[in-house]
Amino acid sequence: MKILDRNVIEAAFTRWALVLLLGIFLIFIGDFIGKMGDYIGAIAHGRSLFLIEFYLYRFPEFMTIWLPLSTAVAGLLTAAPMLRQGTLVALAAAGIAPRRVFTGMLLLAVAVGALGFVLKDQVNPRLARLAELSRQRMVGSLKADEERARSVGWQEGDHFWAVMQAWPDVGEYRQVGVFGADGARTESTMLLAERLFWRDDAWRLAEAVVVHSSTIDRHQECTVAEAGIALTPDPDQLAVLLKSDNDKTSSELLASHANKAWGKINLRISFALLAPLCLLFALPGFIRFDRRGNIATLIISSLGYTLIPIVAHGLLVRLLVSSTVNAAVLSVVVIVALFMVGAWRWWRMRL
């Protein structure tokens, strides 16, 4: 059985790698055609390096998109010659059930799912900002060493911070306003400052006007604490806090107390589980000895079953937007239900 498992895994891995590369290439071609004007313009204006950089940063994203379906396609392409040549019939006659033959393929699917989680949770969030900067430089809206400022806001204690020009990655914030949040608005200190920056292990304000309940103070430079306001995150922590939730890793989501953090993490885990789920749903329907004469049609019809977990995951992503739905709990329920159905289909796999 070890020889059988090794041969199946080797064949499945080879086909998976080829299918993955082909799928990434097709996604690349589709993306290039869809934005051909921008890309040709970048080449014509001598910004080809930014175009290459943009696609290098997006390569893991393209890989992530194709990972779940590539596992199912590779599984069907591995089983197809075994089905046509009668290998599965011979193994079944020897007492080896089809589900046992393809156990090694399930292990490969789990490994692919783990790769998908790493890409979805660790790689893509870190590269998203870099890819966007490369895109802006590619189309000419930014210079090579320039990064566009953005407006940000966050709440710290009883105060809400609003910054008109922020470069969180370098810890630079300009045109800063601080106001009382919610019920504390009429009682808390208010502040306007030209600049917020970090120096000597403390946040400092430049050209600040601090409005207390009965006095107005002006400072050429002072610390945030001297202005009577608290700002506890250091520059790195504040940069993480101001990231989009989609650009945060799991640890950053939890550290920044992001809204529905566990729901977002569970969705990334459920995406990782799509690879084995697609295989569980597609392969059992494909192993049909009575239809072995039409392999191509059987492959296409079997891949239709992969739409069940893929559509379910898409619905979970959409439901996360709703504030009335606990996506963390719902994702667990849906994934467990899908695995129960997939395991039942796998167990009943027969020629």
C-alpha positions in Angstrom: 0.0 0.0 0.0 2.9 2.4 0.6 4.0 1.9 -3.0 0.4 2.6 -4.2 0.1 5.7 -2.0 3.5 7.0 -3.2 2.6 6.5 -6.9 -0.7 8.2 -6.5 0.7 11.2 -4.6 3.6 11.6 -7.2 1.1 11.5 -10.1 -1.3 13.8 -8.4 1.4 16.3 -7.4 2.8 16.4 -10.9 -0.6 17.1 -12.4 -1.5 19.6 -9.7 1.7 21.6 -10.4 0.9 21.6 -14.1 -2.7 22.6 -13.6 -1.7 25.3 -11.1 0.8 26.8 -13.5 -1.7 26.7 -16.4 -4.4 28.3 -14.2 -2.1 31.1 -13.1 -1.2 31.7 -16.7 -4.8 31.9 -17.7 -5.6 34.3 -14.8 -2.6 36.4 -15.8 -3.8 36.6 -19.5 -7.3 37.5 -18.4 -6.1 40.3 -16.1 -3.7 41.6 -18.8 -6.5 41.7 -21.4 -8.9 43.4 -18.9 -6.4 46.2 -18.1 -4.5 46.2 -21.4 -4.6 50.0 -21.8 -2.8 50.6 -18.5 -0.2 48.0 -19.1 0.6 49.1 -22.7 0.7 52.7 -21.5 3.2 51.7 -18.8 5.4 49.9 -21.3 5.2 52.8 -23.8 6.3 55.3 -21.1 9.2 53.3 -19.9 7.6 52.0 -16.7 8.0 48.3 -17.5 9.9 47.6 -14.3 6.9 48.8 -12.2 4.6 46.5 -14.4 6.9 43.5 -13.6 7.0 44.5 -10.0 3.2 44.8 -9.9 2.8 41.2 -11.3 5.4 39.8 -9.0 3.5 41.1 -6.0 0.3 39.8 -7.3 1.6 36.3 -8.2 0.6 34.8 -4.8 -2.9 36.3 -5.2 -3.3 34.6 -8.6 -2.0 31.4 -7.1 -4.5 31.7 -4.2 -7.5 32.2 -6.5 -6.8 28.9 -8.4 -5.6 26.7 -5.5 -9.0 25.1 -4.5 -10.1 24.2 -8.0 -6.6 23.1 -9.1 -6.7 20.3 -6.5 -10.0 18.9 -7.8 -8.8 19.1 -11.4 -5.5 17.4 -10.6 -7.4 14.6 -8.7 -9.7 14.0 -11.7 -6.7 14.0 -14.1 -4.9 11.5 -11.9 -8.0 9.2 -11.7 -8.9 9.4 -15.4 -6.1 7.1 -16.8 -6.6 4.7 -13.9 -10.3 4.5 -14.7 -9.8 4.1 -18.5 -7.0 1.5 -18.3 -8.9 -0.6 -15.8 -6.5 -0.1 -12.9 -9.2 0.7 -10.5 -11.1 -2.4 -11.5 -8.1 -4.6 -10.9 -7.5 -3.0 -7.5 -11.1 -3.4 -6.6 -11.0 -7.0 -7.5 -8.0 -7.3 -5.2 -10.1 -5.9 -2.3 -8.8 -2.3 -2.4 -11.7 0.1 -2.4 -11.4 3.3 -4.6 -11.6 5.5 -1.5 -8.4 3.7 -0.2 -6.6 4.1 -3.5 -7.0 7.9 -3.4 -6.2 8.4 0.3 -2.9 9.9 -0.6 -4.6 12.4 -2.8 -6.5 13.7 0.2 -3.2 14.2 2.0 -2.0 16.3 -0.9 -5.3 18.3 -0.8 -4.8 19.1 2.9 -1.2 20.2 2.1 -2.5 22.5 -0.7 -5.1 23.9 1.8 -2.4 24.7 4.3 -0.5 26.5 1.5 -3.7 28.4 0.7 -4.0 29.5 4.4 -0.5 30.7 4.5 -1.0 32.7 1.3 -4.4 34.1 2.4 -3.4 34.9 5.9 0.3 35.8 5.8 1.5 36.5 2.3 -1.3 38.3 0.5 -2.0 40.8 3.3 1.6 41.8 3.4 1.9 42.3 -0.4 -1.4 44.0 -1.0 -0.1 47.5 -0.1 3.1 47.0 -2.1 1.1 45.8 -5.1 -1.1 48.9 -4.9 2.0 51.2 -4.7 3.5 49.5 -7.7 0.2 49.9 -9.7 0.1 53.6 -8.9 3.7 54.0 -10.0 3.1 51.9 -13.1 0.2 54.2 -14.3 2.3 57.3 -13.4 0.2 58.7 -10.6 3.2 58.3 -8.2 6.9 58.8 -8.6 9.3 56.0 -8.0 10.1 57.0 -4.4 6.8 58.6 -3.5 4.0 57.3 -1.4 0.6 59.0 -1.4 -0.8 60.3 1.9 -4.2 59.2 3.0 -6.8 60.3 5.5 -7.2 58.1 8.6 -9.1 58.1 11.8 -9.2 56.0 15.0 -10.6 56.1 18.5 -8.4 56.1 21.6 -10.2 56.1 24.9 -12.6 59.1 25.1 -11.1 60.8 22.0 -11.4 60.3 18.2 -8.3 61.1 16.2 -8.7 62.4 12.6 -5.6 62.9 10.4 -5.9 64.5 6.9 -2.4 63.4 5.7 -1.0 60.2 7.0 2.0 58.0 6.1 1.6 55.2 8.8 4.4 53.1 7.5 6.9 55.9 8.3 5.1 57.2 11.4 4.3 60.7 9.9 0.9 62.4 10.5 -0.1 65.9 9.4 -3.1 68.1 10.0 -4.3 66.3 13.1 -7.5 66.9 14.9 -8.6 65.3 18.2 -12.2 65.5 19.5 -14.2 64.0 22.3 -16.0 60.8 21.2 -19.7 60.2 21.8 -20.9 61.3 25.2 -17.5 62.7 26.2 -17.5 65.2 23.4 -18.5 68.3 25.5 -16.2 67.4 28.4 -13.0 66.2 26.8 -10.0 68.1 25.6 -10.0 69.1 21.9 -6.8 69.6 19.9 -5.6 70.7 16.5 -2.0 70.2 15.4 0.0 70.6 12.3 2.0 67.4 12.9 2.1 64.3 15.0 5.4 62.4 15.1 7.4 59.9 17.3 10.6 61.0 19.0 12.4 60.0 22.2 9.9 57.1 22.8 6.9 59.5 22.9 4.3 60.9 20.5 4.9 64.6 20.0 2.8 67.4 18.5 4.0 70.4 16.5 2.2 73.7 16.4 -0.6 72.4 18.6 -3.7 74.3 19.8 -5.3 72.5 22.8 -8.8 73.5 23.9 -9.7 72.6 27.5 -13.1 73.2 29.1 -12.1 76.8 30.1 -8.7 77.5 28.5 -6.9 77.4 25.2 -3.2 76.5 25.1 -0.8 76.9 22.2 2.4 74.8 21.9 5.2 75.0 19.4 6.0 71.5 20.4 4.7 69.2 23.2 4.1 65.6 23.9 0.6 64.2 23.6 0.6 63.5 27.3 1.4 67.2 28.1 -1.6 68.1 26.0 -3.7 66.0 28.3 -4.6 63.3 25.8 -3.6 59.6 25.7 -2.2 57.8 22.7 -0.8 54.4 23.8 0.2 52.6 20.5 3.7 53.0 19.3 4.3 53.8 15.6 4.4 50.2 14.5 1.2 49.3 16.5 -0.6 52.4 15.1 0.4 51.5 11.6 -1.1 48.0 12.1 -4.3 49.5 13.6 -4.8 51.8 10.6 -4.4 49.0 8.0 -7.5 47.7 6.3 -8.8 44.5 7.9 -8.2 42.7 4.7 -4.5 43.7 4.8 -4.0 42.3 8.3 -2.7 38.9 9.3 -4.5 36.9 11.9 -2.2 38.1 14.7 -2.7 41.7 13.6 -6.5 41.3 13.5 -6.5 40.0 17.1 -4.0 42.6 18.3 -5.9 45.5 16.9 -9.2 44.2 18.2 -10.6 44.4 14.6 -14.4 44.2 14.1 -15.4 40.5 13.7 -11.7 39.5 13.9 -12.6 35.8 14.5 -15.1 35.8 11.7 -12.4 37.0 9.3 -9.9 34.4 10.6 -12.5 31.6 10.3 -13.2 32.7 6.7 -9.5 32.3 5.9 -9.5 28.9 7.5 -12.6 27.9 5.6 -10.8 29.0 2.4 -7.9 26.7 3.2 -10.4 23.8 3.6 -11.8 24.4 0.1 -9.0 22.3 -1.4 -9.9 19.0 0.3 -13.6 19.9 0.1 -13.5 20.3 -3.7 -11.7 17.0 -4.0 -14.3 15.3 -1.7 -17.1 16.6 -3.8 -15.7 16.1 -7.3 -13.8 12.7 -7.2 -16.6 10.3 -6.0 -18.9 11.4 -8.8 -16.1 10.9 -11.3 -15.4 7.2 -10.3 -18.1 5.7 -12.5 -17.1 2.5 -14.4 -20.3 2.5 -16.4 -19.4 5.9 -17.9 -15.7 5.4 -18.5 -16.1 5.8 -22.3 -16.8 9.6 -21.9 -14.0 10.9 -19.6 -14.1 14.5 -20.8 -17.9 14.9 -20.1 -17.5 13.2 -16.8 -14.6 15.5 -15.7 -16.8 18.6 -16.6 -19.8 17.3 -14.8 -17.8 16.2 -11.7 -16.2 19.7 -11.4 -19.7 21.1 -11.2 -19.9 19.6 -7.7 -17.0 21.8 -6.6 -19.4 24.8 -6.9 -21.1 23.6 -3.7 -18.2 24.4 -1.3 -17.0 27.4 -3.4 -20.5 29.0 -3.5 -20.9 28.3 0.3 -17.6 30.1 1.0 -18.7 33.0 -1.2 -21.9 33.3 0.8 -20.0 33.3 4.1 -17.9 36.2 2.8 -21.0 38.1 1.9 -22.7 37.4 5.2 -19.7 38.7 7.1 -20.7 42.2 6.0 -24.0 41.9 7.9 -23.7 43.0 11.5 -26.5 40.7 12.5 -24.7 37.5 11.6 -22.0 35.9 13.7 -19.7 34.8 10.8 -17.4 32.9 13.2 -20.1 30.5 14.3 -21.8 30.3 11.0 -18.6 29.4 9.1 -17.9 26.6 11.6 -21.4 25.2 11.1 -21.2 25.4 7.3 -17.8 23.9 7.0 -18.7 21.0 9.4 -21.8 20.3 7.3 -19.9 20.4 4.1 -17.3 18.0 5.5 -20.0 15.6 6.6 -21.5 15.5 3.2 -18.1 15.2 1.5 -17.0 12.4 3.8 -20.3 10.6 3.1 -19.7 10.9 -0.6 -16.1 9.7 -0.2 -17.1 6.7 1.9 -19.7 5.7 -0.7 -17.3 6.1 -3.6 -17.5 3.0 -5.9 -17.0 1.9 -9.5 
